Amino acid sequence: MISAVGKTRPNQKLPKMMDSRKRKLTQFLFPMELDNWLAVLRIGLGLQVLLYALSLRSDWNYLFAGTDGGMNGRALSEALLSSQSPLVPRLGWLVTLASAAGLSEREVLFLSWWLLLCAGAGLLAGFLSRSLAITAWFIHLCVAKSGGLVAYGVDNFMTIGLFYLMWSPLPDRWSLDWRRRGKAQVKDPRLSGFFRRVLQIHLCIIYFTSGIAKCLGSGWWNGSNLWRALTRPPFDVLPPEVLVHGEFFFPLAGALICLLEASYPFLVWSRRTRLPALLAICLMHLMIGLGMGMYLFALVMIVLNLAAFGAEFSFRFERKVFAWLKKSPASTG
């Protein structure tokens, strides 16, 4: 009798253990989250799309036109893209569809630029958030894939950010859509927490793999990769006489970048070290933007980091600023 009871004990413990692990996994993947992070992501990406469109305005037709006054790089990029997958969106699709309506290639490019610009402005204000997020994602993806020969990291991370934004539980409470529709649109906070958790995990994987890849080579430890990055056109923003005096700076900076990116998932996941790690990674991207002229890349990375891990700090700082502004007139008066 005793042996029979002893044999059944493991079978009784196993369901409890499975239920406990399932509950912990559910709590990890679906935490209760406010939509403050979503507001940071929407506003930041709206500003990003707006500045992206404005920065390409003068070269838009030259970069993406075919034989009609462009450098014809789109034809080569789309030919290479078709050999990889015929299902990836591209500007050629829009040109072909619009030609049936009698629109020229130049008119299609003009409309696509204005749609991207208006989508960025609408996201910034929070008006028609989901529709404009889908529009911005699709047009930007077409632009990035058709201009693959001149695209770089900012296009990849803009696509990632807009993809998360269009699937997230919009609208957030800081948007015009929320004010227009009222509180009837309240969403499950666990759904908001799930999308934020996926973004957090995605960022941790990106930084960890990037940091490990940098650590495996010697170029970042001796500073040669950093030197080449700062002296290669068109990223040679800093004057050469400044770089020459940084002989001992490059190995130190390269080692810090390797260690910061490789340790990012462990530092940012702990609440004790989250704020220092977040400030360090944002400072790194800010220095990249200022030192290499990659302002849009720096902006999108800072936005993704703040949305994933820094929304609480951002709104806490904003409340302190507004409280100080409210007290300031009274104190001066």
C-alpha positions in Angstrom: 0.0 0.0 0.0 2.9 2.4 0.9 4.7 1.5 -2.3 1.6 2.2 -4.3 1.2 5.6 -2.8 4.9 6.3 -3.3 4.6 5.5 -7.0 1.6 7.8 -7.5 3.3 10.8 -5.9 5.4 11.7 -8.9 2.3 11.5 -11.1 0.5 14.0 -8.8 3.4 16.4 -8.8 3.9 16.4 -12.5 0.5 18.1 -13.4 1.1 20.8 -10.7 4.6 21.4 -12.0 3.3 21.7 -15.6 0.5 24.1 -14.5 3.0 26.2 -12.6 5.4 26.5 -15.6 2.5 27.2 -17.9 1.3 30.0 -15.6 4.7 31.5 -15.4 5.1 31.3 -19.2 1.7 33.0 -19.6 2.7 35.7 -17.2 5.9 36.3 -19.0 4.4 36.4 -22.5 1.3 38.3 -21.5 2.2 40.8 -18.8 -0.2 43.5 -17.8 1.0 46.6 -19.7 -0.4 50.1 -20.3 -0.2 51.5 -23.8 2.4 54.1 -23.0 5.0 52.1 -24.9 2.7 52.0 -27.9 2.4 55.8 -27.8 6.2 56.1 -27.8 6.4 53.7 -30.7 3.7 55.5 -32.7 5.0 59.0 -32.2 8.6 58.1 -32.7 7.9 56.1 -35.9 5.6 58.9 -37.2 8.4 61.4 -36.8 10.8 58.9 -38.3 8.7 58.4 -41.4 8.1 62.1 -41.8 11.8 62.9 -41.7 12.6 60.0 -43.9 10.3 61.2 -46.6 11.5 64.8 -46.3 15.2 63.8 -46.5 14.5 62.0 -49.8 12.3 64.6 -51.4 14.9 66.1 -53.8 16.3 62.7 -54.8 13.1 60.7 -54.9 12.6 60.5 -58.6 16.3 60.1 -59.3 16.6 57.1 -57.0 13.4 55.3 -57.8 12.5 56.2 -61.4 13.2 53.8 -64.2 14.3 55.0 -67.5 12.2 58.2 -67.1 14.9 60.5 -65.7 16.4 58.2 -63.0 19.6 56.3 -62.4 17.7 53.1 -63.3 18.8 51.5 -60.1 15.3 50.4 -59.3 15.2 48.1 -62.3 18.4 46.3 -61.2 17.2 46.0 -57.6 13.8 44.6 -58.6 15.4 42.2 -61.0 17.6 40.8 -58.2 14.6 40.8 -55.9 12.5 38.8 -58.4 15.3 36.1 -58.5 15.0 35.7 -54.7 11.2 36.0 -54.3 8.4 37.3 -56.6 6.2 38.0 -53.6 8.2 40.9 -51.9 6.5 44.3 -52.4 8.2 46.8 -54.7 7.5 50.1 -56.4 7.2 48.2 -59.7 3.9 46.8 -58.5 2.4 50.2 -57.9 3.7 51.5 -61.3 2.2 48.5 -63.1 -1.2 48.9 -61.4 -1.4 52.6 -61.9 -0.5 52.3 -65.6 -3.8 50.6 -66.1 -5.5 53.8 -64.8 -3.4 55.9 -67.2 -0.9 57.2 -64.6 2.7 57.7 -65.5 5.7 56.4 -63.5 6.5 60.0 -62.4 3.0 60.5 -61.1 3.0 57.2 -59.2 6.3 58.2 -57.5 4.9 61.6 -56.7 1.8 60.1 -55.1 3.8 57.4 -53.2 6.0 60.2 -51.7 3.0 62.2 -50.6 1.3 59.1 -49.1 4.4 58.3 -47.1 4.7 61.9 -45.9 1.0 62.0 -44.9 1.2 58.6 -43.2 4.1 59.9 -41.1 2.2 63.1 -40.1 -1.0 61.0 -39.4 0.9 58.6 -37.1 2.6 61.5 -35.3 -0.9 62.9 -34.5 -2.5 59.5 -34.0 -5.2 60.0 -36.7 -6.3 56.8 -38.5 -3.4 55.1 -36.7 -3.8 51.5 -37.9 -4.6 52.4 -41.5 -1.7 54.8 -41.8 0.6 52.3 -40.1 -0.2 49.7 -42.7 0.2 52.3 -45.5 3.5 53.5 -44.2 4.8 50.0 -43.7 3.8 48.9 -47.3 5.1 52.0 -49.1 8.3 52.1 -47.1 8.9 48.4 -47.8 8.3 49.0 -51.5 10.8 51.8 -51.4 13.4 49.9 -49.4 13.2 46.9 -51.7 13.2 48.8 -54.9 16.1 50.9 -53.7 18.0 47.9 -52.3 21.3 49.1 -53.8 21.2 52.3 -51.7 19.4 51.0 -48.6 21.1 50.4 -45.3 20.2 49.5 -41.7 17.7 52.3 -41.1 15.4 50.7 -43.7 15.5 47.3 -42.0 14.6 48.7 -38.6 11.9 51.0 -39.9 10.3 48.0 -41.5 10.5 46.1 -38.2 9.1 49.0 -36.2 6.2 49.7 -38.6 5.4 46.0 -38.7 5.0 45.8 -34.9 3.1 49.1 -34.9 0.5 48.0 -37.5 -0.2 44.7 -35.6 -0.3 46.3 -32.1 -3.6 47.1 -30.3 -4.0 50.7 -31.7 -5.2 53.3 -30.9 -3.3 54.3 -27.8 -4.8 56.7 -25.3 -2.5 59.6 -26.4 -3.8 59.6 -30.0 -6.5 61.6 -31.7 -8.2 58.3 -32.5 -8.6 57.6 -28.8 -10.2 61.0 -28.2 -12.4 60.7 -31.2 -13.7 57.2 -30.3 -13.7 57.5 -26.5 -13.1 54.9 -23.9 -15.2 52.3 -25.8 -12.0 51.2 -27.4 -10.2 50.0 -24.2 -8.1 47.0 -25.0 -6.9 44.1 -23.0 -3.7 45.2 -21.2 -2.3 41.6 -21.6 -2.6 42.0 -25.4 -0.5 45.2 -25.2 1.9 43.4 -23.0 2.3 40.6 -25.5 3.3 42.8 -28.4 5.7 44.7 -26.2 7.3 41.5 -24.9 7.9 40.3 -28.5 9.5 43.6 -29.3 11.7 43.3 -26.3 12.8 39.8 -27.1 13.5 40.8 -30.7 15.7 43.7 -29.7 17.6 41.5 -27.2 18.3 38.9 -30.0 19.5 41.6 -32.4 21.9 43.2 -29.9 23.2 39.9 -28.6 23.9 38.4 -32.0 25.5 41.7 -33.2 27.6 41.9 -30.0 28.8 38.3 -30.3 29.7 38.8 -34.0 31.7 41.9 -33.1 33.5 40.1 -30.3 34.6 37.2 -32.5 36.7 39.4 -34.7 39.7 41.5 -33.9 38.7 44.6 -35.8 36.5 46.0 -33.0 39.0 45.2 -30.2 41.9 47.0 -31.9 39.7 49.9 -33.2 40.3 49.3 -36.9 36.7 48.7 -37.7 35.6 51.9 -36.0 38.4 53.8 -37.8 37.2 52.5 -41.2 33.6 53.3 -40.4 34.4 56.9 -39.5 36.7 57.5 -42.5 34.6 55.9 -45.3 32.5 58.2 -47.5 29.7 59.3 -47.1 30.1 58.7 -43.3 33.3 60.7 -42.9 31.6 63.6 -41.1 34.3 64.2 -38.5 37.4 66.0 -39.9 40.6 63.8 -40.3 42.6 65.9 -37.9 40.2 65.1 -35.1 40.3 61.4 -35.9 44.1 61.3 -36.0 44.2 62.4 -32.3 41.9 59.5 -31.3 44.5 56.8 -31.7 43.9 55.4 -28.2 40.2 56.1 -28.2 39.2 53.7 -31.0 40.3 50.4 -29.3 38.5 51.5 -26.1 35.3 52.6 -27.9 35.3 49.4 -30.0 35.7 47.2 -26.9 32.9 49.1 -25.1 30.6 48.7 -28.0 31.2 44.9 -28.2 30.6 44.5 -24.4 27.6 46.7 -24.4 25.8 45.0 -27.2 26.7 41.5 -26.0 25.5 42.2 -22.5 22.5 44.3 -23.5 19.9 41.5 -22.9 21.2 40.7 -19.4 21.5 44.4 -18.3 18.3 45.7 -19.8 16.2 42.9 -18.5 17.1 43.5 -14.9 15.2 46.4 -13.3 18.3 47.5 -11.4 20.4 48.0 -14.4 17.7 48.8 -17.0 18.0 52.6 -16.9 21.9 52.7 -17.1 21.8 50.1 -19.9 19.1 52.0 -21.8 21.0 55.3 -21.4 24.2 53.7 -22.6 22.7 52.1 -25.7 20.8 55.4 -26.6 24.0 57.4 -26.1 25.9 54.9 -28.4 23.3 55.4 -31.1 23.3 59.2 -30.6 27.1 59.2 -31.0 26.8 57.1 -34.2 24.2 59.6 -35.6 26.3 62.6 -34.8 29.7 61.1 -35.7 28.7 59.4 -38.9 25.8 61.5 -40.1 23.4 58.6 -39.7 20.7 60.7 -38.0 17.7 58.6 -39.1 19.4 55.4 -38.0 20.1 56.8 -34.6 16.5 58.0 -34.3 14.8 54.7 -35.2 17.1 52.7 -32.8 16.4 55.1 -29.9 12.7 55.0 -30.6 12.7 51.2 -30.6 14.7 51.0 -27.4 12.5 53.6 -25.6 9.3 51.8 -26.7 10.6 48.4 -25.6 12.2 49.3 -22.3 12.0 53.0 -21.6 8.4 54.1 -21.9 8.0 54.3 -18.1 11.1 56.4 -17.8 10.0 58.7 -20.7 6.6 59.4 -19.2 8.0 59.8 -15.7 10.4 62.4 -17.0 7.6 64.1 -19.0 5.4 64.4 -15.9 8.3 66.0 -13.9 8.8 68.5 -16.7 5.1 69.4 -16.9 5.0 69.7 -13.1 8.0 72.0 -13.2 6.4 74.1 -15.9 3.2 74.5 -13.9 5.1 75.6 -10.8 7.4 77.9 -12.7 5.0 80.8 -13.5 3.6 80.8 -10.0 7.1 80.9 -8.4 8.2 83.7 -10.7 5.0 85.7 -10.1 
